[in-house]
Amino acid sequence: MPTTPAESAKLHFRSDVTVDLVRSSARDSDVLWAARVSTAGEQSLEELTKDPERSKGLINYLMRDRHGSPFEHNSMTFFVSAPIFVFREFMRHRVGWSYNEESGRYRELQPVFYVPDPSRRLVQEGRPGKYVFVEGTGEQHALASRAMEDSYARSYEAYQEMLAAGVAREVARSVLPVGLYSSMYATCNARSLMHFLGLRTQHELAKVPSFPQREIEMVGERMEAEWAQLMPLTHAAFNANGRVAP
């Protein structure tokens, strides 16, 4: 049986994202420490956390009344692997975020590409600002997969051909599509992460509705799961107050 273009190029297709918490200095006590310095000066960790109900109440008050700066005295660094189109949306978030992404100028990019799995809603109905996504048919999913895989194979073949001919990586990469997977380190604090989650995830507790693209929402969901373990009181207050960042 003859091989397809995708098989001959040894392309790898994914429909998931990777989000790993690689470093963190983030606790609920960081919020308490920052908030109480204004009235009590420096306090020990034991003093800060000796009354759990008071701690919970203070964090909820700060979140409710949008006193945001105490939520900035912490740090989380994530390693993210996702399609390039996800990163282009992600990097709209500039305040409180730092990014370092792999570079197609300095390394040969690997043939890993995004293809939606059958659970991805394919069909957009309605007009801008008032649209929804609905399930696609089996035929639509098959078409999307086939078209993407064939396109990826042709573009990566052209990329390899140029590299073999001595064309610089920074030039040859121009033929590669936004469905190519990239990777980056992304560092944020709890306040900047809450801003991100408020826009890039849908949630039944959100006061302000959001309509994120599913692929970046997948990244947000995984980040939120890590953050919720690090700062459970802050995460609970975020949810209890409509998922609006302070």
Secondary structure, 3 states (H helix, E strand, C coil): CCCCHHHHCCCEEECCCEEEEEEEECCHHHHHHHHHHHHHCCCCHHHHHCCHHHHHHHHHHHHHCCCCHHHHCCEEEEEEEEEHHHHHHHCCCCCCEEEEECCCCCCCCCCEEECCCCCCCCEEEEECCEEEEECCCHHHHHHHHHHHHHHHHHHHHHHHHHHHCCCCHHHHHHHCCCCEEEEEEEEECHHHHHHHHHHHCCCCCCCCCCCCCHHHHHHHHHHHHHHHHHCHHHHHHHHHCCCCCC
